[in-house]
Amino acid sequence: MKRHCLTLLLAAAAIAIGPPASARDKAAAAAATADFSVGPQYDTTHVYVDAADFDRFIASFVATFGGTTSRQGVFQVTPTPSQTMSQLALTPAGTISVFGFKTPIPYPFGAERTGYLVTDLDAAVDAAVRNGATRLVEAFPDPIGRDAIVQWPGGVNMQLYWHTTKPSYAPLGTVPENRIYLTADAADAFIRHWLAFSHGRILADDRVAPGDEVGQPGGTIRRVSISSGYGKMAVLVSNGQLPWPFGRDMTGYEVGDLSATLEKAKAAGAAVLAGPWTAGRRKAAMVQFPGGYIAEIHSESAE
């Protein structure tokens, strides 16, 4: 009788404790905490322009920031049938992937803001999901590797990608900012999950930053500056009542001389939509390039 009771107690304890973690569970836990970033020179802003504006946009962007371009081609870069012109512009201020679709753009492409190169696509996507993201497009092959699209809290869409042949780009002169506009309802959740996935750190969290940066002079916003292996990020937390073109920009490009860069941009066919304005150490403006791409350009004082 005593032996029978002991057996029952041991069985109950085993049920309560549960089986030991499997090798797969351990691997998944490790993947959720790994850093899959490669470097900010491989993190590209995705720019969609009409095919008719493609060459004009590329020429204007490179004339403004310098740098080089990859060979232009026409490819299928989505998992469903489509054709797009595609080219990289590799500038000292940041890299962009430009798409000029010759066919209708399949959903949800065109809504992703950035492409982040990762060391292991499947593990990175799994880690993103474990850290609060949702798969919008499951992993699929493209002409030079594999891609997936995920969405973070607040509706922030990003592409994660991996190349079959490891790319080699020169380091950037200045690292651009991924500019995320959110309201207070989503900001903390996004920041928490992004930090966990990216292994990033908060450089500054200014809860009374000048509202000029979102087109609300005289007001204040919360501005969170984050750095990680994926580059810089600025989370701009406001009431969401943004005048055009604020919120339409996805990337902020740092330059040494803002005035000189704006003159280059205008000479290359771009238009200054707002600014320059000064907010703390930053002097910035909003610029629209041929084809419609809107970017924030800024310089920072040494003080």
BABA-922811 format. One record per residue (C-alpha): x, y, z; residue in three letters; residue number from 1. Coordinates in Angstrom, 2 decimals, decimal comma. Layout:
BEGIN
{{X Y Z} 'Ala' NUM}
...
END
This chain:
BEGIN
{{0,00 0,00 0,00} 'Met' 1}
{{2,78 2,40 0,91} 'Lys' 2}
{{4,60 1,55 -2,32} 'Arg' 3}
{{1,42 2,20 -4,33} 'His' 4}
{{0,94 5,62 -2,69} 'Cys' 5}
{{4,57 6,52 -3,38} 'Leu' 6}
{{4,10 5,63 -7,04} 'Thr' 7}
{{1,02 7,85 -7,25} 'Leu' 8}
{{2,87 10,73 -5,58} 'Leu' 9}
{{5,79 10,44 -8,00} 'Leu' 10}
{{3,42 10,34 -10,97} 'Ala' 11}
{{1,57 13,42 -9,73} 'Ala' 12}
{{4,84 15,27 -9,21} 'Ala' 13}
{{5,94 14,41 -12,74} 'Ala' 14}
{{2,67 15,73 -14,15} 'Ile' 15}
{{2,97 18,94 -12,11} 'Ala' 16}
{{6,56 19,53 -13,14} 'Ile' 17}
{{6,03 18,52 -16,74} 'Gly' 18}
{{8,41 16,81 -19,13} 'Pro' 19}
{{11,94 18,15 -19,55} 'Pro' 20}
{{12,41 20,76 -22,28} 'Ala' 21}
{{13,11 19,17 -25,64} 'Ser' 22}
{{16,06 20,11 -27,80} 'Ala' 23}
{{13,65 21,95 -30,10} 'Arg' 24}
{{12,27 24,02 -27,21} 'Asp' 25}
{{15,80 24,92 -26,13} 'Lys' 26}
{{16,74 25,90 -29,67} 'Ala' 27}
{{13,60 28,03 -30,00} 'Ala' 28}
{{14,35 29,80 -26,71} 'Ala' 29}
{{17,92 30,48 -27,84} 'Ala' 30}
{{16,69 31,81 -31,20} 'Ala' 31}
{{14,30 34,17 -29,45} 'Ala' 32}
{{17,20 35,80 -27,64} 'Thr' 33}
{{19,79 35,79 -30,48} 'Ala' 34}
{{20,86 38,90 -32,36} 'Asp' 35}
{{20,39 38,37 -36,11} 'Phe' 36}
{{21,48 41,84 -37,28} 'Ser' 37}
{{24,32 42,29 -39,77} 'Val' 38}
{{24,92 46,05 -39,94} 'Gly' 39}
{{23,14 49,32 -40,78} 'Pro' 40}
{{24,69 49,55 -44,26} 'Gln' 41}
{{22,55 46,50 -45,16} 'Tyr' 42}
{{19,33 48,00 -43,82} 'Asp' 43}
{{17,45 49,55 -46,72} 'Thr' 44}
{{14,50 51,89 -46,90} 'Thr' 45}
{{12,03 50,53 -49,45} 'His' 46}
{{11,06 53,21 -51,96} 'Val' 47}
{{8,20 52,61 -54,39} 'Tyr' 48}
{{7,96 54,98 -57,37} 'Val' 49}
{{6,20 54,83 -60,71} 'Asp' 50}
{{8,32 53,13 -63,33} 'Ala' 51}
{{8,25 56,36 -65,37} 'Ala' 52}
{{9,92 58,24 -62,45} 'Asp' 53}
{{12,44 55,53 -61,58} 'Phe' 54}
{{15,60 56,85 -63,26} 'Asp' 55}
{{14,84 60,46 -62,35} 'Arg' 56}
{{14,42 59,55 -58,68} 'Phe' 57}
{{17,62 57,50 -58,50} 'Ile' 58}
{{19,62 60,29 -60,15} 'Ala' 59}
{{18,20 62,92 -57,78} 'Ser' 60}
{{18,83 60,86 -54,64} 'Phe' 61}
{{22,44 60,06 -55,54} 'Val' 62}
{{23,10 63,67 -56,60} 'Ala' 63}
{{21,91 64,76 -53,15} 'Thr' 64}
{{23,77 62,24 -50,98} 'Phe' 65}
{{26,53 60,87 -53,24} 'Gly' 66}
{{27,36 57,20 -53,55} 'Gly' 67}
{{26,80 54,54 -56,18} 'Thr' 68}
{{24,05 52,33 -57,56} 'Thr' 69}
{{23,72 48,64 -58,29} 'Ser' 70}
{{22,85 47,35 -61,76} 'Arg' 71}
{{19,23 48,00 -62,62} 'Gln' 72}
{{17,02 45,08 -63,65} 'Gly' 73}
{{13,45 43,83 -63,86} 'Val' 74}
{{12,59 41,03 -61,43} 'Phe' 75}
{{9,86 39,21 -59,57} 'Gln' 76}
{{10,46 40,10 -55,92} 'Val' 77}
{{7,08 38,97 -54,52} 'Thr' 78}
{{5,81 35,42 -53,91} 'Pro' 79}
{{2,95 35,94 -56,37} 'Thr' 80}
{{3,36 36,95 -60,04} 'Pro' 81}
{{4,60 40,53 -60,56} 'Ser' 82}
{{7,35 42,43 -62,32} 'Gln' 83}
{{9,27 45,42 -61,01} 'Thr' 84}
{{12,26 47,50 -61,89} 'Met' 85}
{{14,70 47,20 -58,98} 'Ser' 86}
{{17,93 48,95 -58,03} 'Gln' 87}
{{19,95 49,80 -54,94} 'Leu' 88}
{{21,34 53,25 -54,20} 'Ala' 89}
{{24,26 52,94 -51,78} 'Leu' 90}
{{25,06 56,36 -50,34} 'Thr' 91}
{{27,21 57,43 -47,38} 'Pro' 92}
{{24,00 58,55 -45,63} 'Ala' 93}
{{22,05 55,32 -46,09} 'Gly' 94}
{{20,98 52,59 -48,50} 'Thr' 95}
{{17,67 52,43 -50,34} 'Ile' 96}
{{15,97 49,69 -52,36} 'Ser' 97}
{{13,97 51,24 -55,17} 'Val' 98}
{{11,04 49,52 -56,86} 'Phe' 99}
{{9,16 50,64 -59,97} 'Gly' 100}
{{6,45 48,07 -60,57} 'Phe' 101}
{{5,39 47,38 -64,14} 'Lys' 102}
{{2,45 45,32 -62,89} 'Thr' 103}
{{-0,02 45,95 -60,05} 'Pro' 104}
{{1,71 45,64 -56,67} 'Ile' 105}
{{0,57 42,52 -54,76} 'Pro' 106}
{{-0,71 43,04 -51,22} 'Tyr' 107}
{{0,81 43,86 -48,73} 'Pro' 108}
{{3,92 44,98 -50,61} 'Phe' 109}
{{4,43 48,72 -50,68} 'Gly' 110}
{{3,44 49,09 -47,02} 'Ala' 111}
{{6,72 47,72 -45,61} 'Glu' 112}
{{9,09 50,52 -44,68} 'Arg' 113}
{{12,47 48,82 -44,41} 'Thr' 114}
{{14,37 45,69 -45,33} 'Gly' 115}
{{16,69 44,37 -42,61} 'Tyr' 116}
{{19,37 41,83 -43,53} 'Leu' 117}
{{19,55 38,98 -41,01} 'Val' 118}
{{21,96 36,10 -40,52} 'Thr' 119}
{{19,22 33,43 -40,42} 'Asp' 120}
{{15,82 34,29 -41,90} 'Leu' 121}
{{13,72 31,50 -40,39} 'Asp' 122}
{{15,20 31,93 -36,92} 'Ala' 123}
{{14,88 35,72 -37,12} 'Ala' 124}
{{11,21 35,53 -38,12} 'Val' 125}
{{10,50 33,06 -35,32} 'Asp' 126}
{{12,27 35,38 -32,87} 'Ala' 127}
{{10,27 38,37 -34,12} 'Ala' 128}
{{7,01 36,46 -33,59} 'Val' 129}
{{8,11 35,37 -30,11} 'Arg' 130}
{{8,79 39,04 -29,38} 'Asn' 131}
{{5,39 40,37 -30,42} 'Gly' 132}
{{5,46 40,57 -34,22} 'Ala' 133}
{{2,99 39,01 -36,65} 'Thr' 134}
{{3,88 37,35 -39,94} 'Arg' 135}
{{2,24 39,28 -42,78} 'Leu' 136}
{{4,02 37,31 -45,50} 'Val' 137}
{{5,69 34,01 -44,67} 'Glu' 138}
{{9,20 33,38 -45,96} 'Ala' 139}
{{9,52 33,09 -49,74} 'Phe' 140}
{{12,38 32,95 -52,27} 'Pro' 141}
{{13,47 35,92 -54,38} 'Asp' 142}
{{16,11 36,05 -57,16} 'Pro' 143}
{{19,00 36,49 -54,69} 'Ile' 144}
{{17,78 35,03 -51,41} 'Gly' 145}
{{14,71 34,80 -49,20} 'Arg' 146}
{{12,35 37,33 -47,61} 'Asp' 147}
{{9,48 37,67 -45,13} 'Ala' 148}
{{7,36 40,58 -43,92} 'Ile' 149}
{{6,41 41,07 -40,29} 'Val' 150}
{{4,27 43,62 -38,49} 'Gln' 151}
{{5,04 45,03 -35,03} 'Trp' 152}
{{2,54 46,56 -32,56} 'Pro' 153}
{{1,29 49,88 -33,87} 'Gly' 154}
{{1,15 48,61 -37,47} 'Gly' 155}
{{4,89 48,96 -38,20} 'Val' 156}
{{5,69 46,73 -41,20} 'Asn' 157}
{{9,24 45,54 -41,93} 'Met' 158}
{{10,85 43,12 -44,32} 'Gln' 159}
{{13,48 40,70 -43,06} 'Leu' 160}
{{15,73 39,27 -45,76} 'Tyr' 161}
{{18,67 36,93 -46,32} 'Trp' 162}
{{21,05 36,69 -49,30} 'His' 163}
{{22,28 33,43 -50,79} 'Thr' 164}
{{25,64 35,11 -51,48} 'Thr' 165}
{{26,78 37,24 -48,56} 'Lys' 166}
{{26,80 40,92 -49,63} 'Pro' 167}
{{29,64 43,30 -48,84} 'Ser' 168}
{{28,81 47,02 -48,61} 'Tyr' 169}
{{31,06 49,80 -47,38} 'Ala' 170}
{{30,31 51,18 -43,89} 'Pro' 171}
{{28,09 54,25 -43,82} 'Leu' 172}
{{29,38 57,76 -43,22} 'Gly' 173}
{{26,33 58,50 -41,06} 'Thr' 174}
{{23,65 56,04 -39,96} 'Val' 175}
{{20,10 57,05 -40,92} 'Pro' 176}
{{17,11 56,90 -38,57} 'Glu' 177}
{{14,11 54,69 -39,09} 'Asn' 178}
{{11,40 57,20 -38,12} 'Arg' 179}
{{8,38 55,55 -36,46} 'Ile' 180}
{{5,31 57,69 -35,80} 'Tyr' 181}
{{3,02 56,28 -33,09} 'Leu' 182}
{{0,50 57,38 -30,50} 'Thr' 183}
{{0,85 56,60 -26,80} 'Ala' 184}
{{-1,54 53,65 -27,19} 'Asp' 185}
{{1,06 51,66 -29,15} 'Ala' 186}
{{4,44 53,22 -28,37} 'Ala' 187}
{{5,43 51,34 -25,21} 'Asp' 188}
{{4,43 47,95 -26,64} 'Ala' 189}
{{6,33 48,59 -29,86} 'Phe' 190}
{{9,45 49,81 -28,05} 'Ile' 191}
{{9,46 46,87 -25,62} 'Arg' 192}
{{9,10 44,25 -28,34} 'His' 193}
{{11,55 45,90 -30,73} 'Trp' 194}
{{14,22 46,19 -28,02} 'Leu' 195}
{{13,81 42,53 -27,14} 'Ala' 196}
{{14,13 41,42 -30,77} 'Phe' 197}
{{16,87 43,82 -31,87} 'Ser' 198}
{{18,98 43,73 -28,69} 'His' 199}
{{18,80 47,50 -28,92} 'Gly' 200}
{{19,21 50,11 -26,24} 'Arg' 201}
{{17,48 53,40 -25,56} 'Ile' 202}
{{19,88 56,30 -26,02} 'Leu' 203}
{{17,38 58,97 -24,97} 'Ala' 204}
{{13,71 59,16 -23,97} 'Asp' 205}
{{12,65 62,80 -24,07} 'Asp' 206}
{{9,02 63,19 -23,01} 'Arg' 207}
{{8,96 66,93 -23,71} 'Val' 208}
{{10,75 67,06 -27,06} 'Ala' 209}
{{9,90 69,97 -29,37} 'Pro' 210}
{{6,78 69,38 -31,44} 'Gly' 211}
{{8,42 71,02 -34,47} 'Asp' 212}
{{9,67 67,58 -35,48} 'Glu' 213}
{{6,11 66,42 -36,20} 'Val' 214}
{{4,80 69,72 -37,53} 'Gly' 215}
{{3,42 70,94 -34,19} 'Gln' 216}
{{5,55 73,99 -33,28} 'Pro' 217}
{{4,93 75,23 -29,77} 'Gly' 218}
{{3,84 71,78 -28,60} 'Gly' 219}
{{5,74 68,82 -27,23} 'Thr' 220}
{{6,04 65,15 -28,10} 'Ile' 221}
{{7,82 62,13 -26,72} 'Arg' 222}
{{10,94 61,22 -28,69} 'Arg' 223}
{{12,67 57,89 -28,06} 'Val' 224}
{{16,07 57,34 -29,69} 'Ser' 225}
{{17,11 53,69 -30,08} 'Ile' 226}
{{20,31 52,10 -31,37} 'Ser' 227}
{{20,86 48,46 -32,34} 'Ser' 228}
{{22,71 46,33 -34,85} 'Gly' 229}
{{19,96 47,32 -37,29} 'Tyr' 230}
{{20,92 50,98 -37,00} 'Gly' 231}
{{19,17 53,97 -35,49} 'Lys' 232}
{{15,48 54,40 -34,78} 'Met' 233}
{{13,46 57,42 -33,68} 'Ala' 234}
{{10,04 56,69 -32,16} 'Val' 235}
{{7,99 59,88 -32,34} 'Leu' 236}
{{5,02 59,68 -29,98} 'Val' 237}
{{2,31 62,30 -30,51} 'Ser' 238}
{{-1,45 62,78 -30,64} 'Asn' 239}
{{-1,34 61,68 -34,27} 'Gly' 240}
{{-2,69 64,99 -35,53} 'Gln' 241}
{{0,09 65,47 -38,06} 'Leu' 242}
{{0,05 68,05 -40,85} 'Pro' 243}
{{1,27 66,88 -44,23} 'Trp' 244}
{{3,97 65,72 -44,97} 'Pro' 245}
{{4,89 64,63 -41,42} 'Phe' 246}
{{4,40 60,91 -40,96} 'Gly' 247}
{{4,88 60,29 -44,68} 'Arg' 248}
{{8,64 60,18 -44,18} 'Asp' 249}
{{10,15 56,83 -43,20} 'Met' 250}
{{13,82 57,72 -42,86} 'Thr' 251}
{{15,87 60,60 -41,52} 'Gly' 252}
{{19,24 61,13 -43,20} 'Tyr' 253}
{{22,06 62,80 -41,28} 'Glu' 254}
{{24,39 65,12 -43,22} 'Val' 255}
{{27,26 67,36 -42,23} 'Gly' 256}
{{25,85 70,56 -43,76} 'Asp' 257}
{{22,07 70,74 -44,05} 'Leu' 258}
{{21,97 73,96 -46,06} 'Ser' 259}
{{24,44 72,65 -48,64} 'Ala' 260}
{{22,57 69,34 -48,92} 'Thr' 261}
{{19,24 71,10 -49,45} 'Leu' 262}
{{20,78 73,13 -52,24} 'Glu' 263}
{{22,04 69,91 -53,87} 'Lys' 264}
{{18,59 68,37 -53,50} 'Ala' 265}
{{16,84 71,34 -55,10} 'Lys' 266}
{{19,34 71,41 -57,95} 'Ala' 267}
{{18,58 67,72 -58,52} 'Ala' 268}
{{14,83 68,28 -58,81} 'Gly' 269}
{{13,72 67,78 -55,19} 'Ala' 270}
{{11,48 70,18 -53,27} 'Ala' 271}
{{11,74 71,35 -49,67} 'Val' 272}
{{8,29 70,76 -48,17} 'Leu' 273}
{{8,88 71,96 -44,61} 'Ala' 274}
{{11,66 73,65 -42,66} 'Gly' 275}
{{14,40 74,00 -41,96} 'Pro' 276}
{{13,51 74,03 -38,27} 'Trp' 277}
{{15,67 73,65 -35,17} 'Thr' 278}
{{14,84 71,23 -32,35} 'Ala' 279}
{{17,52 70,92 -29,71} 'Gly' 280}
{{20,82 70,06 -31,42} 'Arg' 281}
{{19,05 69,10 -34,65} 'Arg' 282}
{{18,37 71,28 -37,66} 'Lys' 283}
{{16,08 69,51 -40,10} 'Ala' 284}
{{13,83 69,77 -43,13} 'Ala' 285}
{{11,38 67,62 -45,09} 'Met' 286}
{{12,26 67,00 -48,73} 'Val' 287}
{{10,31 65,36 -51,54} 'Gln' 288}
{{12,29 63,76 -54,36} 'Phe' 289}
{{11,09 63,22 -57,93} 'Pro' 290}
{{8,66 60,33 -57,90} 'Gly' 291}
{{7,18 61,36 -54,54} 'Gly' 292}
{{9,59 59,89 -51,97} 'Tyr' 293}
{{9,59 62,05 -48,82} 'Ile' 294}
{{12,57 62,09 -46,45} 'Ala' 295}
{{13,69 63,99 -43,39} 'Glu' 296}
{{17,23 65,38 -43,70} 'Ile' 297}
{{19,06 66,73 -40,68} 'His' 298}
{{22,37 67,84 -39,28} 'Ser' 299}
{{23,37 67,92 -35,63} 'Glu' 300}
{{25,55 70,39 -33,80} 'Ser' 301}
{{28,53 69,17 -31,80} 'Ala' 302}
{{27,30 70,71 -28,55} 'Glu' 303}
END
